[in-house]
Every structure is written in structure tokens, then in C-alpha cells.
Amino acid sequence: MKWAAFLSTAFIAILIILYEWPKLKQKSAKDKLALVSLLLIGLLLSMFHLQEMAGPTSWIEAFFRPLGEFMER
């Protein structure tokens, strides 16, 4: 994991919260929770190298390969 990328993403998330929070003071707790949860999901996803991960097609292939080999016999 590249810590610089993670810390810069965390810093940007904090800036977004500080910018949006005064506008959300009049809104309900659900709106505040939605903002924070979406930013946390983005922060968690920034920790993984999603560009280098295998796609869903290769996961399905790896999952069903033993079944295919079994059915060929």
C-alpha cells in the first residue's frame, strides 16, 4: 500500500467533510451519516490497488474451474 496516496485521500475526505458540514447542519442525521459512510467507503477502497486486481471474470473462472474439470471426467 502506498501511504502517501492513502494519506492524501484521507486529507481530501476531511476537507470534503469540513466544506460540506455547515450545509448539512440543517439536514437530518441520515444525510450526515450518508456523507460520512460514502467517504469512508471511498477511503477503504483507496487502500487497495484496484487497478492491479483481477477482474470478476477471472474470479468466476477460478471458482468454477474445479467443477469443469470434474464434469469432463
N, CA, C, O and CB atoms as a CASP TS submission, in Angstrom:
PFRMAT TS
TARGET T0000
AUTHOR 0000-0000-0000
METHOD Language model
MODEL 1
PARENT N/A
ATOM      1  N   MET     1       0.848  -1.177   0.000  1.00  0.00           N
ATOM      2  CA  MET     1       0.000   0.000   0.000  1.00  0.00           C
ATOM      3  C   MET     1       0.890   1.235   0.000  1.00  0.00           C
ATOM      4  O   MET     1       1.898   1.294   0.704  1.00  0.00           O
ATOM      5  CB  MET     1      -0.962   0.001   1.220  1.00  0.00           C
ATOM      6  N   LYS     2       0.509   2.192  -0.779  1.00  0.00           N
ATOM      7  CA  LYS     2       1.241   3.446  -0.827  1.00  0.00           C
ATOM      8  C   LYS     2       0.624   4.401   0.183  1.00  0.00           C
ATOM      9  O   LYS     2      -0.507   4.860   0.022  1.00  0.00           O
ATOM     10  CB  LYS     2       1.226   4.056  -2.258  1.00  0.00           C
ATOM     11  N   TRP     3       1.384   4.685   1.216  1.00  0.00           N
ATOM     12  CA  TRP     3       0.858   5.507   2.301  1.00  0.00           C
ATOM     13  C   TRP     3       0.597   6.940   1.872  1.00  0.00           C
ATOM     14  O   TRP     3      -0.321   7.581   2.385  1.00  0.00           O
ATOM     15  CB  TRP     3       1.813   5.496   3.464  1.00  0.00           C
ATOM     16  N   ALA     4       1.375   7.444   0.956  1.00  0.00           N
ATOM     17  CA  ALA     4       1.159   8.827   0.507  1.00  0.00           C
ATOM     18  C   ALA     4      -0.200   8.967  -0.172  1.00  0.00           C
ATOM     19  O   ALA     4      -0.910   9.948   0.050  1.00  0.00           O
ATOM     20  CB  ALA     4       2.281   9.266  -0.458  1.00  0.00           C
ATOM     21  N   ALA     5      -0.560   7.993  -0.995  1.00  0.00           N
ATOM     22  CA  ALA     5      -1.854   8.046  -1.671  1.00  0.00           C
ATOM     23  C   ALA     5      -2.990   7.920  -0.666  1.00  0.00           C
ATOM     24  O   ALA     5      -3.997   8.620  -0.771  1.00  0.00           O
ATOM     25  CB  ALA     5      -1.957   6.940  -2.729  1.00  0.00           C
ATOM     26  N   PHE     6      -2.833   7.033   0.302  1.00  0.00           N
ATOM     27  CA  PHE     6      -3.873   6.863   1.323  1.00  0.00           C
ATOM     28  C   PHE     6      -4.031   8.116   2.170  1.00  0.00           C
ATOM     29  O   PHE     6      -5.150   8.560   2.424  1.00  0.00           O
ATOM     30  CB  PHE     6      -3.550   5.671   2.220  1.00  0.00           C
ATOM     31  N   LEU     7      -2.922   8.683   2.604  1.00  0.00           N
ATOM     32  CA  LEU     7      -2.999   9.881   3.446  1.00  0.00           C
ATOM     33  C   LEU     7      -3.545  11.079   2.680  1.00  0.00           C
ATOM     34  O   LEU     7      -4.270  11.899   3.242  1.00  0.00           O
ATOM     35  CB  LEU     7      -1.625  10.217   4.012  1.00  0.00           C
ATOM     36  N   SER     8      -3.201  11.183   1.404  1.00  0.00           N
ATOM     37  CA  SER     8      -3.764  12.295   0.620  1.00  0.00           C
ATOM     38  C   SER     8      -5.263  12.104   0.411  1.00  0.00           C
ATOM     39  O   SER     8      -6.016  13.078   0.413  1.00  0.00           O
ATOM     40  CB  SER     8      -3.051  12.415  -0.745  1.00  0.00           C
ATOM     41  N   THR     9      -5.707  10.856   0.231  1.00  0.00           N
ATOM     42  CA  THR     9      -7.138  10.593   0.108  1.00  0.00           C
ATOM     43  C   THR     9      -7.854  10.902   1.420  1.00  0.00           C
ATOM     44  O   THR     9      -8.952  11.460   1.411  1.00  0.00           O
ATOM     45  CB  THR     9      -7.384   9.130  -0.303  1.00  0.00           C
ATOM     46  N   ALA    10      -7.243  10.545   2.541  1.00  0.00           N
ATOM     47  CA  ALA    10      -7.835  10.852   3.849  1.00  0.00           C
ATOM     48  C   ALA    10      -7.914  12.361   4.061  1.00  0.00           C
ATOM     49  O   ALA    10      -8.907  12.862   4.588  1.00  0.00           O
ATOM     50  CB  ALA    10      -7.016  10.198   4.984  1.00  0.00           C
ATOM     51  N   PHE    11      -6.889  13.074   3.659  1.00  0.00           N
ATOM     52  CA  PHE    11      -6.883  14.529   3.785  1.00  0.00           C
ATOM     53  C   PHE    11      -7.989  15.160   2.944  1.00  0.00           C
ATOM     54  O   PHE    11      -8.672  16.078   3.399  1.00  0.00           O
ATOM     55  CB  PHE    11      -5.522  15.094   3.372  1.00  0.00           C
ATOM     56  N   ILE    12      -8.163  14.672   1.731  1.00  0.00           N
ATOM     57  CA  ILE    12      -9.218  15.188   0.860  1.00  0.00           C
ATOM     58  C   ILE    12     -10.592  14.875   1.437  1.00  0.00           C
ATOM     59  O   ILE    12     -11.502  15.700   1.354  1.00  0.00           O
ATOM     60  CB  ILE    12      -9.089  14.598  -0.552  1.00  0.00           C
ATOM     61  N   ALA    13     -10.751  13.681   2.025  1.00  0.00           N
ATOM     62  CA  ALA    13     -12.028  13.329   2.642  1.00  0.00           C
ATOM     63  C   ALA    13     -12.334  14.255   3.814  1.00  0.00           C
ATOM     64  O   ALA    13     -13.480  14.665   3.997  1.00  0.00           O
ATOM     65  CB  ALA    13     -12.014  11.867   3.112  1.00  0.00           C
ATOM     66  N   ILE    14     -11.336  14.580   4.592  1.00  0.00           N
ATOM     67  CA  ILE    14     -11.527  15.503   5.718  1.00  0.00           C
ATOM     68  C   ILE    14     -11.895  16.897   5.199  1.00  0.00           C
ATOM     69  O   ILE    14     -12.759  17.566   5.767  1.00  0.00           O
ATOM     70  CB  ILE    14     -10.241  15.573   6.595  1.00  0.00           C
ATOM     71  N   LEU    15     -11.245  17.326   4.134  1.00  0.00           N
ATOM     72  CA  LEU    15     -11.586  18.627   3.556  1.00  0.00           C
ATOM     73  C   LEU    15     -13.027  18.648   3.042  1.00  0.00           C
ATOM     74  O   LEU    15     -13.723  19.652   3.188  1.00  0.00           O
ATOM     75  CB  LEU    15     -10.618  18.972   2.419  1.00  0.00           C
ATOM     76  N   ILE    16     -13.469  17.555   2.447  1.00  0.00           N
ATOM     77  CA  ILE    16     -14.849  17.481   1.958  1.00  0.00           C
ATOM     78  C   ILE    16     -15.823  17.571   3.124  1.00  0.00           C
ATOM     79  O   ILE    16     -16.829  18.277   3.043  1.00  0.00           O
ATOM     80  CB  ILE    16     -15.082  16.175   1.166  1.00  0.00           C
ATOM     81  N   ILE    17     -15.529  16.859   4.207  1.00  0.00           N
ATOM     82  CA  ILE    17     -16.405  16.913   5.378  1.00  0.00           C
ATOM     83  C   ILE    17     -16.448  18.326   5.948  1.00  0.00           C
ATOM     84  O   ILE    17     -17.525  18.830   6.266  1.00  0.00           O
ATOM     85  CB  ILE    17     -15.932  15.918   6.456  1.00  0.00           C
ATOM     86  N   LEU    18     -15.295  18.969   6.080  1.00  0.00           N
ATOM     87  CA  LEU    18     -15.261  20.335   6.619  1.00  0.00           C
ATOM     88  C   LEU    18     -16.001  21.319   5.716  1.00  0.00           C
ATOM     89  O   LEU    18     -16.610  22.267   6.210  1.00  0.00           O
ATOM     90  CB  LEU    18     -13.814  20.793   6.804  1.00  0.00           C
ATOM     91  N   TYR    19     -15.957  21.109   4.414  1.00  0.00           N
ATOM     92  CA  TYR    19     -16.633  22.002   3.478  1.00  0.00           C
ATOM     93  C   TYR    19     -18.144  21.779   3.489  1.00  0.00           C
ATOM     94  O   TYR    19     -18.913  22.739   3.423  1.00  0.00           O
ATOM     95  CB  TYR    19     -16.085  21.802   2.067  1.00  0.00           C
ATOM     96  N   GLU    20     -18.568  20.538   3.571  1.00  0.00           N
ATOM     97  CA  GLU    20     -19.988  20.213   3.462  1.00  0.00           C
ATOM     98  C   GLU    20     -20.737  20.270   4.791  1.00  0.00           C
ATOM     99  O   GLU    20     -21.960  20.416   4.790  1.00  0.00           O
ATOM    100  CB  GLU    20     -20.141  18.850   2.871  1.00  0.00           C
ATOM    101  N   TRP    21     -20.048  20.161   5.912  1.00  0.00           N
ATOM    102  CA  TRP    21     -20.731  20.053   7.201  1.00  0.00           C
ATOM    103  C   TRP    21     -21.604  21.265   7.529  1.00  0.00           C
ATOM    104  O   TRP    21     -22.716  21.073   8.021  1.00  0.00           O
ATOM    105  CB  TRP    21     -19.717  19.861   8.292  1.00  0.00           C
ATOM    106  N   PRO    22     -21.159  22.506   7.284  1.00  0.00           N
ATOM    107  CA  PRO    22     -22.056  23.641   7.578  1.00  0.00           C
ATOM    108  C   PRO    22     -23.361  23.586   6.775  1.00  0.00           C
ATOM    109  O   PRO    22     -24.409  24.007   7.264  1.00  0.00           O
ATOM    110  CB  PRO    22     -21.339  24.959   7.289  1.00  0.00           C
ATOM    111  N   LYS    23     -23.297  23.072   5.558  1.00  0.00           N
ATOM    112  CA  LYS    23     -24.516  22.945   4.753  1.00  0.00           C
ATOM    113  C   LYS    23     -25.424  21.842   5.286  1.00  0.00           C
ATOM    114  O   LYS    23     -26.640  21.888   5.096  1.00  0.00           O
ATOM    115  CB  LYS    23     -24.161  22.664   3.292  1.00  0.00           C
ATOM    116  N   LEU    24     -24.839  20.855   5.950  1.00  0.00           N
ATOM    117  CA  LEU    24     -25.608  19.717   6.452  1.00  0.00           C
ATOM    118  C   LEU    24     -26.145  19.931   7.864  1.00  0.00           C
ATOM    119  O   LEU    24     -26.843  19.061   8.385  1.00  0.00           O
ATOM    120  CB  LEU    24     -24.756  18.480   6.426  1.00  0.00           C
ATOM    121  N   LYS    25     -25.841  21.055   8.495  1.00  0.00           N
ATOM    122  CA  LYS    25     -26.322  21.293   9.864  1.00  0.00           C
ATOM    123  C   LYS    25     -27.841  21.281   9.940  1.00  0.00           C
ATOM    124  O   LYS    25     -28.410  20.827  10.933  1.00  0.00           O
ATOM    125  CB  LYS    25     -25.793  22.626  10.388  1.00  0.00           C
ATOM    126  N   GLN    26     -28.494  21.772   8.907  1.00  0.00           N
ATOM    127  CA  GLN    26     -29.951  21.814   8.909  1.00  0.00           C
ATOM    128  C   GLN    26     -30.554  20.479   8.467  1.00  0.00           C
ATOM    129  O   GLN    26     -31.749  20.253   8.659  1.00  0.00           O
ATOM    130  CB  GLN    26     -30.443  22.937   8.001  1.00  0.00           C
ATOM    131  N   LYS    27     -29.763  19.612   7.891  1.00  0.00           N
ATOM    132  CA  LYS    27     -30.263  18.334   7.373  1.00  0.00           C
ATOM    133  C   LYS    27     -30.365  17.300   8.490  1.00  0.00           C
ATOM    134  O   LYS    27     -29.911  17.528   9.611  1.00  0.00           O
ATOM    135  CB  LYS    27     -29.348  17.811   6.249  1.00  0.00           C
ATOM    136  N   SER    28     -30.965  16.169   8.163  1.00  0.00           N
ATOM    137  CA  SER    28     -31.162  15.120   9.160  1.00  0.00           C
ATOM    138  C   SER    28     -29.870  14.340   9.397  1.00  0.00           C
ATOM    139  O   SER    28     -28.878  14.504   8.687  1.00  0.00           O
ATOM    140  CB  SER    28     -32.280  14.168   8.718  1.00  0.00           C
ATOM    141  N   ALA    29     -29.918  13.500  10.403  1.00  0.00           N
ATOM    142  CA  ALA    29     -28.764  12.673  10.735  1.00  0.00           C
ATOM    143  C   ALA    29     -28.484  11.644   9.645  1.00  0.00           C
ATOM    144  O   ALA    29     -27.345  11.209   9.473  1.00  0.00           O
ATOM    145  CB  ALA    29     -28.985  11.972  12.070  1.00  0.00           C
ATOM    146  N   LYS    30     -29.527  11.256   8.910  1.00  0.00           N
ATOM    147  CA  LYS    30     -29.342  10.305   7.814  1.00  0.00           C
ATOM    148  C   LYS    30     -28.442  10.886   6.723  1.00  0.00           C
ATOM    149  O   LYS    30     -27.598  10.184   6.167  1.00  0.00           O
ATOM    150  CB  LYS    30     -30.699   9.908   7.219  1.00  0.00           C
ATOM    151  N   ASP    31     -28.625  12.156   6.427  1.00  0.00           N
ATOM    152  CA  ASP    31     -27.802  12.798   5.403  1.00  0.00           C
ATOM    153  C   ASP    31     -26.341  12.875   5.848  1.00  0.00           C
ATOM    154  O   ASP    31     -25.427  12.637   5.059  1.00  0.00           O
ATOM    155  CB  ASP    31     -28.337  14.206   5.091  1.00  0.00           C
ATOM    156  N   LYS    32     -26.141  13.204   7.103  1.00  0.00           N
ATOM    157  CA  LYS    32     -24.777  13.268   7.629  1.00  0.00           C
ATOM    158  C   LYS    32     -24.134  11.889   7.621  1.00  0.00           C
ATOM    159  O   LYS    32     -22.964  11.742   7.265  1.00  0.00           O
ATOM    160  CB  LYS    32     -24.772  13.847   9.055  1.00  0.00           C
ATOM    161  N   LEU    33     -24.900  10.885   8.011  1.00  0.00           N
ATOM    162  CA  LEU    33     -24.395   9.514   8.025  1.00  0.00           C
ATOM    163  C   LEU    33     -24.077   9.038   6.615  1.00  0.00           C
ATOM    164  O   LEU    33     -23.092   8.329   6.410  1.00  0.00           O
ATOM    165  CB  LEU    33     -25.409   8.576   8.681  1.00  0.00           C
ATOM    166  N   ALA    34     -24.888   9.414   5.654  1.00  0.00           N
ATOM    167  CA  ALA    34     -24.648   9.027   4.260  1.00  0.00           C
ATOM    168  C   ALA    34     -23.344   9.642   3.751  1.00  0.00           C
ATOM    169  O   ALA    34     -22.551   8.962   3.099  1.00  0.00           O
ATOM    170  CB  ALA    34     -25.830   9.462   3.362  1.00  0.00           C
ATOM    171  N   LEU    35     -23.119  10.915   4.043  1.00  0.00           N
ATOM    172  CA  LEU    35     -21.886  11.573   3.612  1.00  0.00           C
ATOM    173  C   LEU    35     -20.671  10.898   4.215  1.00  0.00           C
ATOM    174  O   LEU    35     -19.719  10.577   3.503  1.00  0.00           O
ATOM    175  CB  LEU    35     -21.903  13.049   3.991  1.00  0.00           C
ATOM    176  N   VAL    36     -20.696  10.681   5.506  1.00  0.00           N
ATOM    177  CA  VAL    36     -19.542  10.078   6.185  1.00  0.00           C
ATOM    178  C   VAL    36     -19.329   8.645   5.724  1.00  0.00           C
ATOM    179  O   VAL    36     -18.190   8.229   5.512  1.00  0.00           O
ATOM    180  CB  VAL    36     -19.731  10.116   7.707  1.00  0.00           C
ATOM    181  N   SER    37     -20.400   7.886   5.566  1.00  0.00           N
ATOM    182  CA  SER    37     -20.226   6.490   5.168  1.00  0.00           C
ATOM    183  C   SER    37     -19.698   6.372   3.742  1.00  0.00           C
ATOM    184  O   SER    37     -18.852   5.518   3.474  1.00  0.00           O
ATOM    185  CB  SER    37     -21.546   5.739   5.295  1.00  0.00           C
ATOM    186  N   LEU    38     -20.174   7.206   2.826  1.00  0.00           N
ATOM    187  CA  LEU    38     -19.658   7.167   1.454  1.00  0.00           C
ATOM    188  C   LEU    38     -18.188   7.570   1.395  1.00  0.00           C
ATOM    189  O   LEU    38     -17.412   6.993   0.634  1.00  0.00           O
ATOM    190  CB  LEU    38     -20.483   8.084   0.553  1.00  0.00           C
ATOM    191  N   LEU    39     -17.813   8.546   2.188  1.00  0.00           N
ATOM    192  CA  LEU    39     -16.406   8.933   2.211  1.00  0.00           C
ATOM    193  C   LEU    39     -15.542   7.840   2.840  1.00  0.00           C
ATOM    194  O   LEU    39     -14.413   7.624   2.401  1.00  0.00           O
ATOM    195  CB  LEU    39     -16.230  10.249   2.974  1.00  0.00           C
ATOM    196  N   LEU    40     -16.049   7.153   3.854  1.00  0.00           N
ATOM    197  CA  LEU    40     -15.290   6.051   4.453  1.00  0.00           C
ATOM    198  C   LEU    40     -15.148   4.880   3.490  1.00  0.00           C
ATOM    199  O   LEU    40     -14.097   4.242   3.443  1.00  0.00           O
ATOM    200  CB  LEU    40     -15.962   5.583   5.741  1.00  0.00           C
ATOM    201  N   ILE    41     -16.185   4.594   2.730  1.00  0.00           N
ATOM    202  CA  ILE    41     -16.092   3.528   1.728  1.00  0.00           C
ATOM    203  C   ILE    41     -15.029   3.892   0.686  1.00  0.00           C
ATOM    204  O   ILE    41     -14.223   3.045   0.300  1.00  0.00           O
ATOM    205  CB  ILE    41     -17.475   3.290   1.041  1.00  0.00           C
ATOM    206  N   GLY    42     -15.026   5.120   0.243  1.00  0.00           N
ATOM    207  CA  GLY    42     -14.003   5.567  -0.699  1.00  0.00           C
ATOM    208  C   GLY    42     -12.612   5.496  -0.107  1.00  0.00           C
ATOM    209  O   GLY    42     -11.655   5.150  -0.800  1.00  0.00           O
ATOM    210  N   LEU    43     -12.492   5.821   1.168  1.00  0.00           N
ATOM    211  CA  LEU    43     -11.200   5.756   1.837  1.00  0.00           C
ATOM    212  C   LEU    43     -10.727   4.311   1.956  1.00  0.00           C
ATOM    213  O   LEU    43      -9.545   4.030   1.760  1.00  0.00           O
ATOM    214  CB  LEU    43     -11.281   6.407   3.222  1.00  0.00           C
ATOM    215  N   LEU    44     -11.628   3.401   2.272  1.00  0.00           N
ATOM    216  CA  LEU    44     -11.258   1.986   2.354  1.00  0.00           C
ATOM    217  C   LEU    44     -10.861   1.436   0.985  1.00  0.00           C
ATOM    218  O   LEU    44      -9.903   0.671   0.876  1.00  0.00           O
ATOM    219  CB  LEU    44     -12.417   1.164   2.931  1.00  0.00           C
ATOM    220  N   LEU    45     -11.585   1.821  -0.044  1.00  0.00           N
ATOM    221  CA  LEU    45     -11.249   1.350  -1.381  1.00  0.00           C
ATOM    222  C   LEU    45      -9.921   1.921  -1.875  1.00  0.00           C
ATOM    223  O   LEU    45      -9.264   1.314  -2.721  1.00  0.00           O
ATOM    224  CB  LEU    45     -12.356   1.711  -2.349  1.00  0.00           C
ATOM    225  N   SER    46      -9.525   3.070  -1.362  1.00  0.00           N
ATOM    226  CA  SER    46      -8.257   3.649  -1.783  1.00  0.00           C
ATOM    227  C   SER    46      -7.066   2.882  -1.231  1.00  0.00           C
ATOM    228  O   SER    46      -5.947   3.060  -1.712  1.00  0.00           O
ATOM    229  CB  SER    46      -8.179   5.094  -1.352  1.00  0.00           C
ATOM    230  N   MET    47      -7.282   2.036  -0.237  1.00  0.00           N
ATOM    231  CA  MET    47      -6.184   1.249   0.323  1.00  0.00           C
ATOM    232  C   MET    47      -5.795   0.082  -0.566  1.00  0.00           C
ATOM    233  O   MET    47      -4.681  -0.429  -0.452  1.00  0.00           O
ATOM    234  CB  MET    47      -6.559   0.738   1.689  1.00  0.00           C
ATOM    235  N   PHE    48      -6.688  -0.353  -1.451  1.00  0.00           N
ATOM    236  CA  PHE    48      -6.418  -1.492  -2.315  1.00  0.00           C
ATOM    237  C   PHE    48      -5.983  -1.012  -3.689  1.00  0.00           C
ATOM    238  O   PHE    48      -6.400   0.054  -4.141  1.00  0.00           O
ATOM    239  CB  PHE    48      -7.654  -2.395  -2.428  1.00  0.00           C
ATOM    240  N   HIS    49      -5.151  -1.791  -4.348  1.00  0.00           N
ATOM    241  CA  HIS    49      -4.730  -1.485  -5.708  1.00  0.00           C
ATOM    242  C   HIS    49      -5.752  -2.085  -6.659  1.00  0.00           C
ATOM    243  O   HIS    49      -5.533  -3.164  -7.210  1.00  0.00           O
ATOM    244  CB  HIS    49      -3.292  -2.030  -6.002  1.00  0.00           C
ATOM    245  N   LEU    50      -6.850  -1.403  -6.849  1.00  0.00           N
ATOM    246  CA  LEU    50      -7.940  -1.948  -7.649  1.00  0.00           C
ATOM    247  C   LEU    50      -7.569  -2.080  -9.124  1.00  0.00           C
ATOM    248  O   LEU    50      -8.140  -2.911  -9.830  1.00  0.00           O
ATOM    249  CB  LEU    50      -9.168  -1.076  -7.506  1.00  0.00           C
ATOM    250  N   GLN    51      -6.628  -1.278  -9.596  1.00  0.00           N
ATOM    251  CA  GLN    51      -6.223  -1.375 -10.986  1.00  0.00           C
ATOM    252  C   GLN    51      -5.455  -2.668 -11.240  1.00  0.00           C
ATOM    253  O   GLN    51      -5.478  -3.191 -12.354  1.00  0.00           O
ATOM    254  CB  GLN    51      -5.376  -0.168 -11.376  1.00  0.00           C
ATOM    255  N   GLU    52      -4.778  -3.186 -10.223  1.00  0.00           N
ATOM    256  CA  GLU    52      -3.945  -4.365 -10.391  1.00  0.00           C
ATOM    257  C   GLU    52      -4.663  -5.654  -9.999  1.00  0.00           C
ATOM    258  O   GLU    52      -4.117  -6.740 -10.194  1.00  0.00           O
ATOM    259  CB  GLU    52      -2.687  -4.218  -9.579  1.00  0.00           C
ATOM    260  N   MET    53      -5.855  -5.561  -9.459  1.00  0.00           N
ATOM    261  CA  MET    53      -6.584  -6.754  -9.050  1.00  0.00           C
ATOM    262  C   MET    53      -7.226  -7.421 -10.264  1.00  0.00           C
ATOM    263  O   MET    53      -7.552  -6.779 -11.262  1.00  0.00           O
ATOM    264  CB  MET    53      -7.653  -6.404  -7.998  1.00  0.00           C
ATOM    265  N   ALA    54      -7.393  -8.726 -10.135  1.00  0.00           N
ATOM    266  CA  ALA    54      -8.050  -9.471 -11.196  1.00  0.00           C
ATOM    267  C   ALA    54      -9.527  -9.101 -11.240  1.00  0.00           C
ATOM    268  O   ALA    54     -10.128  -8.771 -10.217  1.00  0.00           O
ATOM    269  CB  ALA    54      -7.872 -10.992 -10.993  1.00  0.00           C
ATOM    270  N   GLY    55     -10.094  -9.161 -12.415  1.00  0.00           N
ATOM    271  CA  GLY    55     -11.492  -8.800 -12.585  1.00  0.00           C
ATOM    272  C   GLY    55     -12.424  -9.926 -12.184  1.00  0.00           C
ATOM    273  O   GLY    55     -11.971 -11.020 -11.846  1.00  0.00           O
ATOM    274  N   PRO    56     -13.709  -9.670 -12.219  1.00  0.00           N
ATOM    275  CA  PRO    56     -14.683 -10.680 -11.807  1.00  0.00           C
ATOM    276  C   PRO    56     -14.680 -11.905 -12.716  1.00  0.00           C
ATOM    277  O   PRO    56     -15.024 -13.000 -12.271  1.00  0.00           O
ATOM    278  CB  PRO    56     -16.066 -10.076 -11.779  1.00  0.00           C
ATOM    279  N   THR    57     -14.300 -11.739 -13.976  1.00  0.00           N
ATOM    280  CA  THR    57     -14.274 -12.876 -14.889  1.00  0.00           C
ATOM    281  C   THR    57     -13.236 -13.906 -14.445  1.00  0.00           C
ATOM    282  O   THR    57     -13.505 -15.107 -14.467  1.00  0.00           O
ATOM    283  CB  THR    57     -13.980 -12.406 -16.319  1.00  0.00           C
ATOM    284  N   SER    58     -12.065 -13.446 -14.048  1.00  0.00           N
ATOM    285  CA  SER    58     -11.034 -14.386 -13.605  1.00  0.00           C
ATOM    286  C   SER    58     -11.407 -15.027 -12.272  1.00  0.00           C
ATOM    287  O   SER    58     -11.037 -16.174 -12.021  1.00  0.00           O
ATOM    288  CB  SER    58      -9.681 -13.675 -13.485  1.00  0.00           C
ATOM    289  N   TRP    59     -12.138 -14.306 -11.405  1.00  0.00           N
ATOM    290  CA  TRP    59     -12.595 -14.902 -10.147  1.00  0.00           C
ATOM    291  C   TRP    59     -13.599 -16.013 -10.417  1.00  0.00           C
ATOM    292  O   TRP    59     -13.535 -17.074  -9.795  1.00  0.00           O
ATOM    293  CB  TRP    59     -13.219 -13.833  -9.232  1.00  0.00           C
ATOM    294  N   ILE    60     -14.525 -15.776 -11.340  1.00  0.00           N
ATOM    295  CA  ILE    60     -15.526 -16.794 -11.677  1.00  0.00           C
ATOM    296  C   ILE    60     -14.842 -17.998 -12.322  1.00  0.00           C
ATOM    297  O   ILE    60     -15.198 -19.143 -12.044  1.00  0.00           O
ATOM    298  CB  ILE    60     -16.610 -16.211 -12.628  1.00  0.00           C
ATOM    299  N   GLU    61     -13.876 -17.738 -13.169  1.00  0.00           N
ATOM    300  CA  GLU    61     -13.135 -18.833 -13.803  1.00  0.00           C
ATOM    301  C   GLU    61     -12.400 -19.667 -12.760  1.00  0.00           C
ATOM    302  O   GLU    61     -12.431 -20.896 -12.824  1.00  0.00           O
ATOM    303  CB  GLU    61     -12.138 -18.283 -14.837  1.00  0.00           C
ATOM    304  N   ALA    62     -11.750 -19.033 -11.817  1.00  0.00           N
ATOM    305  CA  ALA    62     -11.036 -19.766 -10.772  1.00  0.00           C
ATOM    306  C   ALA    62     -12.006 -20.537  -9.871  1.00  0.00           C
ATOM    307  O   ALA    62     -11.668 -21.612  -9.374  1.00  0.00           O
ATOM    308  CB  ALA    62     -10.191 -18.800  -9.929  1.00  0.00           C
ATOM    309  N   PHE    63     -13.182 -20.006  -9.664  1.00  0.00           N
ATOM    310  CA  PHE    63     -14.174 -20.655  -8.808  1.00  0.00           C
ATOM    311  C   PHE    63     -14.769 -21.889  -9.475  1.00  0.00           C
ATOM    312  O   PHE    63     -14.976 -22.911  -8.820  1.00  0.00           O
ATOM    313  CB  PHE    63     -15.283 -19.675  -8.450  1.00  0.00           C
ATOM    314  N   PHE    64     -15.049 -21.798 -10.789  1.00  0.00           N
ATOM    315  CA  PHE    64     -15.721 -22.891 -11.485  1.00  0.00           C
ATOM    316  C   PHE    64     -14.772 -23.854 -12.203  1.00  0.00           C
ATOM    317  O   PHE    64     -15.235 -24.859 -12.743  1.00  0.00           O
ATOM    318  CB  PHE    64     -16.682 -22.327 -12.474  1.00  0.00           C
ATOM    319  N   ARG    65     -13.480 -23.588 -12.229  1.00  0.00           N
ATOM    320  CA  ARG    65     -12.540 -24.488 -12.894  1.00  0.00           C
ATOM    321  C   ARG    65     -12.572 -25.903 -12.302  1.00  0.00           C
ATOM    322  O   ARG    65     -12.608 -26.861 -13.075  1.00  0.00           O
ATOM    323  CB  ARG    65     -11.129 -23.922 -12.799  1.00  0.00           C
ATOM    324  N   PRO    66     -12.562 -26.088 -10.982  1.00  0.00           N
ATOM    325  CA  PRO    66     -12.642 -27.456 -10.457  1.00  0.00           C
ATOM    326  C   PRO    66     -13.933 -28.167 -10.855  1.00  0.00           C
ATOM    327  O   PRO    66     -13.919 -29.372 -11.106  1.00  0.00           O
ATOM    328  CB  PRO    66     -12.526 -27.434  -8.947  1.00  0.00           C
ATOM    329  N   LEU    67     -15.033 -27.447 -10.916  1.00  0.00           N
ATOM    330  CA  LEU    67     -16.295 -28.048 -11.330  1.00  0.00           C
ATOM    331  C   LEU    67     -16.239 -28.487 -12.793  1.00  0.00           C
ATOM    332  O   LEU    67     -16.754 -29.550 -13.140  1.00  0.00           O
ATOM    333  CB  LEU    67     -17.451 -27.063 -11.116  1.00  0.00           C
ATOM    334  N   GLY    68     -15.619 -27.680 -13.650  1.00  0.00           N
ATOM    335  CA  GLY    68     -15.471 -28.029 -15.056  1.00  0.00           C
ATOM    336  C   GLY    68     -14.592 -29.254 -15.242  1.00  0.00           C
ATOM    337  O   GLY    68     -14.891 -30.119 -16.066  1.00  0.00           O
ATOM    338  N   GLU    69     -13.498 -29.330 -14.470  1.00  0.00           N
ATOM    339  CA  GLU    69     -12.635 -30.498 -14.554  1.00  0.00           C
ATOM    340  C   GLU    69     -13.349 -31.747 -14.076  1.00  0.00           C
ATOM    341  O   GLU    69     -13.156 -32.827 -14.634  1.00  0.00           O
ATOM    342  CB  GLU    69     -11.371 -30.280 -13.745  1.00  0.00           C
ATOM    343  N   PHE    70     -14.171 -31.610 -13.052  1.00  0.00           N
ATOM    344  CA  PHE    70     -14.935 -32.746 -12.541  1.00  0.00           C
ATOM    345  C   PHE    70     -15.946 -33.225 -13.564  1.00  0.00           C
ATOM    346  O   PHE    70     -16.147 -34.430 -13.716  1.00  0.00           O
ATOM    347  CB  PHE    70     -15.642 -32.375 -11.241  1.00  0.00           C
ATOM    348  N   MET    71     -16.583 -32.306 -14.266  1.00  0.00           N
ATOM    349  CA  MET    71     -17.621 -32.686 -15.225  1.00  0.00           C
ATOM    350  C   MET    71     -17.027 -33.282 -16.508  1.00  0.00           C
ATOM    351  O   MET    71     -17.700 -34.041 -17.205  1.00  0.00           O
ATOM    352  CB  MET    71     -18.484 -31.472 -15.568  1.00  0.00           C
ATOM    353  N   GLU    72     -15.759 -32.939 -16.824  1.00  0.00           N
ATOM    354  CA  GLU    72     -15.126 -33.512 -18.001  1.00  0.00           C
ATOM    355  C   GLU    72     -14.797 -34.989 -17.824  1.00  0.00           C
ATOM    356  O   GLU    72     -14.693 -35.724 -18.806  1.00  0.00           O
ATOM    357  CB  GLU    72     -13.873 -32.748 -18.331  1.00  0.00           C
ATOM    358  N   ARG    73     -14.634 -35.418 -16.603  1.00  0.00           N
ATOM    359  CA  ARG    73     -14.308 -36.838 -16.339  1.00  0.00           C
ATOM    360  C   ARG    73     -15.479 -37.699 -16.458  1.00  0.00           C
ATOM    361  O   ARG    73     -15.376 -38.911 -16.269  1.00  0.00           O
ATOM    362  CB  ARG    73     -13.721 -37.021 -14.993  1.00  0.00           C
TER
END
